[in-house]
Amino acid sequence: MTSPRISQLAILGVATGIFSGLFGVGGGIVLVPLLVLWIGFDERRAAATSLLAIVIAASAGAATQLIYGNVDFVAALTVGVPAVGGVLIGTWLQQRIPVAVVQLLFSGLLVVVAVLVAFE
């Protein structure tokens, strides 16, 4: 991997971490689009890379929030445990539908989220 590419990925990491810490988002909303648009990953590689990167960032964020006393363990487990099944299903689906469809679905999701946040 070239030095400029490592620098780009490090910048993405910092941006993702800031967004994750501020808003609780990072992987799907920040990292995946930037991996696709700036680094040139396809959607599958970007999503897979994001999932692993977010494990690291989320662990640090959760530990820090735990220190501040902001973690609701019951809610986290109630969301997190079923999410494992959802991730397995989503990954299975992603491998079976064309990349163009994944791009369209993801773009639609980002538009819906933007509209919902703007009018909240």
Backbone bond lengths (Angstrom), bond angles and torsions (degrees), N, CA, C in turn:
res aa  C-N    CA-C-N  psi(-1)  N-CA   C-N-CA  omega(-1)  CA-C   N-CA-C  phi
1 M - - - 1.447 - - 1.524 108.64 -
2 T 1.317 116.53 136.13 1.463 120.47 -176.22 1.529 111.00 -79.21
3 S 1.329 115.37 158.21 1.452 121.70 -179.05 1.532 112.77 -60.16
4 P 1.356 119.51 -44.59 1.469 118.09 177.65 1.530 112.36 -60.56
5 R 1.324 116.99 -38.26 1.465 120.31 179.54 1.522 110.77 -66.43
6 I 1.323 117.70 -40.06 1.459 121.19 176.60 1.528 109.38 -62.42
7 S 1.318 116.93 -41.04 1.468 120.77 177.95 1.524 110.94 -62.98
8 Q 1.331 117.21 -43.43 1.465 120.67 178.45 1.528 110.75 -61.09
9 L 1.323 116.51 -44.59 1.455 120.17 -179.97 1.529 111.17 -65.10
10 A 1.333 117.07 -38.11 1.465 120.41 177.60 1.526 110.85 -64.58
11 I 1.333 116.99 -40.97 1.473 120.95 176.98 1.530 109.83 -62.27
12 L 1.325 116.76 -42.97 1.464 120.34 176.49 1.527 110.74 -60.36
13 G 1.320 116.22 -39.20 1.460 120.20 179.11 1.519 111.96 -62.24
14 V 1.320 116.22 -44.21 1.472 120.22 178.97 1.534 109.96 -63.90
15 A 1.328 117.22 -46.92 1.471 120.91 179.91 1.529 110.78 -60.87
16 T 1.314 116.39 -43.81 1.459 120.53 179.39 1.521 110.52 -63.01
17 G 1.313 116.79 -42.50 1.462 120.70 178.79 1.513 112.35 -62.68
18 I 1.325 116.99 -41.72 1.468 120.46 178.81 1.528 110.19 -63.45
19 F 1.330 117.00 -48.63 1.460 119.83 179.06 1.528 111.60 -62.89
20 S 1.310 116.28 -39.57 1.454 120.42 179.27 1.522 110.97 -63.39
21 G 1.323 116.71 -45.12 1.459 120.50 179.59 1.521 113.08 -67.10
22 L 1.334 116.80 -39.05 1.467 120.86 -178.37 1.525 113.23 -75.72
23 F 1.336 115.67 -44.80 1.461 119.84 -169.12 1.527 114.74 -119.36
24 G 1.317 118.28 -6.77 1.454 120.18 -176.86 1.518 113.14 77.52
25 V 1.337 116.87 15.16 1.468 121.71 177.71 1.519 108.42 -123.25
26 G 1.274 116.53 163.15 1.462 118.18 179.10 1.502 112.30 178.48
27 G 1.317 117.10 -60.69 1.456 120.63 -173.85 1.507 114.29 -63.49
28 G 1.312 116.80 -63.57 1.456 119.79 -175.81 1.504 114.29 -74.60
29 I 1.314 117.09 -34.83 1.453 120.23 -173.74 1.527 112.20 -86.78
30 V 1.316 117.40 -34.08 1.465 120.86 -175.35 1.532 111.49 -109.34
31 L 1.305 116.61 -56.22 1.461 120.91 -170.18 1.526 113.32 -68.94
32 V 1.319 117.66 -46.87 1.471 119.63 -177.18 1.531 111.45 -60.51
33 P 1.353 118.83 -51.07 1.471 117.01 179.21 1.528 113.16 -59.44
34 L 1.327 117.46 -39.43 1.461 119.22 -179.17 1.522 112.44 -71.88
35 L 1.312 117.86 -34.59 1.470 119.69 174.71 1.528 110.60 -62.75
36 V 1.319 116.07 -37.14 1.465 120.41 179.43 1.529 110.57 -73.58
37 L 1.331 116.64 -50.74 1.469 120.47 -172.08 1.532 113.43 -79.04
38 W 1.312 117.64 -38.12 1.464 120.63 -173.40 1.526 112.49 -96.12
39 I 1.334 116.38 -40.62 1.466 120.04 -176.29 1.531 111.46 -93.24
40 G 1.329 117.74 -25.39 1.463 120.66 177.86 1.520 114.94 93.01
41 F 1.342 117.40 17.05 1.459 120.25 176.26 1.528 109.31 -71.19
42 D 1.339 117.45 152.47 1.452 119.02 168.86 1.536 107.35 -80.87
43 E 1.342 116.69 169.25 1.465 120.66 -174.57 1.529 113.21 -58.86
44 R 1.314 116.28 -40.06 1.470 119.35 -178.15 1.522 111.45 -64.75
45 R 1.318 115.72 -47.55 1.469 119.43 -179.35 1.526 110.48 -66.48
46 A 1.327 116.80 -39.07 1.467 120.72 179.24 1.523 110.61 -63.86
47 A 1.325 117.43 -44.58 1.461 120.81 -179.84 1.522 110.94 -64.08
48 A 1.315 116.37 -44.45 1.468 120.17 -179.44 1.524 111.28 -64.87
49 T 1.315 116.75 -43.60 1.463 121.36 178.92 1.520 110.09 -64.01
50 S 1.326 116.37 -42.43 1.459 121.54 179.32 1.524 111.52 -61.47
51 L 1.322 117.10 -43.48 1.463 120.18 -179.31 1.528 111.73 -57.87
52 L 1.320 116.53 -44.24 1.462 118.73 -179.91 1.529 111.48 -70.77
53 A 1.332 116.78 -41.11 1.469 119.87 179.40 1.519 111.25 -62.91
54 I 1.326 116.51 -38.44 1.458 120.33 -177.68 1.523 111.47 -70.34
55 V 1.332 118.11 -28.80 1.470 119.28 174.44 1.528 109.65 -56.56
56 I 1.319 115.71 -44.00 1.464 120.83 -178.73 1.527 110.11 -68.30
57 A 1.329 117.27 -50.05 1.468 121.37 -178.05 1.522 111.25 -65.34
58 A 1.328 116.87 -42.59 1.465 120.32 -178.52 1.524 111.10 -65.63
59 S 1.309 117.02 -35.07 1.470 119.82 177.98 1.524 110.76 -62.70
60 A 1.321 116.63 -44.20 1.466 120.51 178.18 1.525 110.58 -65.62
61 G 1.325 117.01 -43.07 1.461 120.78 179.24 1.518 112.13 -64.14
62 A 1.328 116.63 -43.83 1.461 120.10 179.53 1.529 111.15 -64.26
63 A 1.319 116.91 -40.91 1.466 120.33 178.47 1.531 110.74 -62.70
64 T 1.325 116.42 -42.12 1.465 120.32 179.05 1.523 111.14 -66.43
65 Q 1.330 116.69 -43.97 1.466 120.00 178.16 1.528 111.45 -65.08
66 L 1.325 116.32 -32.57 1.465 121.00 175.73 1.530 110.38 -61.51
67 I 1.320 116.53 -42.66 1.462 121.36 177.67 1.529 110.33 -60.12
68 Y 1.338 117.21 -38.71 1.460 121.49 179.03 1.525 112.76 -77.57
69 G 1.340 117.24 -7.69 1.462 121.00 179.08 1.519 114.60 79.86
70 N 1.318 117.37 23.30 1.464 121.36 -175.47 1.525 115.00 -98.14
71 V 1.309 118.79 1.99 1.466 120.81 -174.78 1.529 110.47 -90.27
72 D 1.316 116.37 128.35 1.464 123.10 173.07 1.532 106.22 -101.94
73 F 1.336 115.68 99.63 1.464 120.85 -174.05 1.521 112.80 -61.47
74 V 1.326 117.56 -41.69 1.465 120.41 -178.80 1.528 109.86 -63.03
75 A 1.322 116.62 -46.36 1.472 119.67 178.89 1.524 110.58 -63.55
76 A 1.332 116.91 -42.57 1.464 120.35 -179.24 1.525 111.16 -61.37
77 L 1.312 117.15 -44.39 1.468 120.14 179.27 1.528 111.44 -69.80
78 T 1.335 116.23 -37.32 1.463 120.27 -179.72 1.526 111.21 -65.36
79 V 1.316 117.33 -33.13 1.461 121.35 176.05 1.528 110.56 -85.35
80 G 1.319 116.67 -44.57 1.463 121.80 -171.25 1.511 115.45 -68.14
81 V 1.315 117.37 -42.36 1.471 119.29 -177.06 1.529 111.17 -65.27
82 P 1.334 119.82 -50.36 1.468 118.48 176.38 1.534 113.21 -64.38
83 A 1.332 116.93 -27.26 1.465 120.22 179.02 1.524 111.41 -61.49
84 V 1.315 117.10 -29.63 1.470 119.90 177.59 1.527 109.60 -59.80
85 G 1.314 117.03 -44.90 1.462 120.32 176.77 1.516 111.69 -62.52
86 G 1.337 116.19 -41.05 1.458 120.39 178.00 1.516 112.55 -62.73
87 V 1.323 116.61 -39.45 1.469 120.46 178.08 1.525 110.46 -64.52
88 L 1.310 116.76 -41.86 1.466 119.91 179.04 1.532 110.95 -63.00
89 I 1.328 116.57 -43.16 1.467 120.82 178.59 1.530 110.04 -66.38
90 G 1.334 117.01 -45.91 1.465 120.61 -179.34 1.515 112.45 -61.79
91 T 1.321 116.83 -41.72 1.465 120.63 178.75 1.523 110.77 -65.43
92 W 1.318 115.98 -41.25 1.469 120.45 177.76 1.530 109.83 -60.67
93 L 1.344 116.56 -46.09 1.462 120.37 179.18 1.533 111.93 -63.34
94 Q 1.330 115.78 -43.49 1.464 120.33 -177.05 1.527 111.46 -58.66
95 Q 1.308 117.04 -34.42 1.463 121.04 -179.40 1.524 112.75 -75.30
96 R 1.325 116.96 -12.81 1.451 120.35 -174.67 1.529 114.51 -109.71
97 I 1.319 117.38 -8.32 1.458 119.11 178.46 1.527 109.33 -110.82
98 P 1.323 117.72 151.45 1.465 120.81 -177.79 1.541 111.86 -60.86
99 V 1.325 115.39 147.16 1.466 121.17 -179.77 1.532 110.46 -56.29
100 A 1.332 117.76 -38.18 1.470 120.63 -179.97 1.533 110.73 -60.36
101 V 1.313 117.65 -36.71 1.467 121.23 178.46 1.531 109.64 -70.33
102 V 1.325 116.84 -39.95 1.467 120.50 176.69 1.525 109.25 -60.44
103 Q 1.330 117.37 -44.16 1.466 121.35 178.77 1.525 111.19 -60.01
104 L 1.304 117.14 -45.17 1.458 121.66 -179.12 1.524 110.97 -64.93
105 L 1.306 117.40 -45.51 1.465 120.98 178.74 1.526 111.34 -61.93
106 F 1.328 116.01 -43.52 1.462 120.12 -179.63 1.517 110.90 -65.81
107 S 1.314 117.30 -42.20 1.470 121.45 177.56 1.520 110.31 -60.43
108 G 1.319 116.16 -43.77 1.469 120.35 177.38 1.516 112.30 -60.83
109 L 1.311 116.11 -41.39 1.464 120.54 177.95 1.522 110.90 -61.06
110 L 1.336 116.98 -45.31 1.462 120.43 179.99 1.533 111.42 -62.33
111 V 1.329 117.39 -39.16 1.470 120.72 178.68 1.531 110.03 -64.83
112 V 1.325 116.65 -46.42 1.466 120.17 179.59 1.525 110.99 -60.23
113 V 1.324 117.13 -45.56 1.464 120.77 178.82 1.525 110.61 -61.71
114 A 1.323 117.60 -42.76 1.479 120.87 179.44 1.522 110.54 -61.29
115 V 1.321 117.35 -43.79 1.470 120.89 -179.93 1.526 109.93 -65.25
116 L 1.312 117.28 -45.07 1.471 120.03 -178.87 1.533 111.32 -63.27
117 V 1.310 117.08 -41.05 1.465 119.94 179.42 1.521 109.97 -68.98
118 A 1.308 118.15 -40.67 1.470 121.82 -177.92 1.535 111.52 -64.06
119 F 1.307 117.42 -34.19 1.460 120.66 -176.09 1.529 113.13 -104.78
120 E 1.285 117.92 15.30 1.474 121.37 179.34 1.486 110.61 -72.95
